[in-house]
Amino acid sequence: MSTTEAVERESDPQTEDRWAAVRDMPPSAKLVAKILDYEDTLTQSEIAEESLLPPRTVRYALSRLEDEGAVDSRFSFSDARKRLYTLNI
């Protein structure tokens, strides 16, 4: 995505409404949401690796996002100990 496309995408009224649930959240939650926007579906450890945030911070950000309904989680079929997170906005 070019810089121009990113600016146009962020100035689109539909995009602004889309991110309304995340706007007042902590920066870590915004970062996690943006990573899920680009990467689609990730585990908590993959999000921590991608964002360079500590696992505890990622866990907190995901719980905040889930409380707002901005993220969906489901169990991984390949490893039932892990959950997969997907952006829902």
PyMOL commands that set and color helices and strands:
alter all, ss='L'
color gray80, all
select helices_A, chain A and resi 3-11+13-18+27-39+44-51+55-67
alter helices_A, ss='H'
color red, helices_A
select strands_A, chain A and resi 41-43+71-75+83-87
alter strands_A, ss='S'
color yellow, strands_A
deselect
rebuild
show_as cartoon
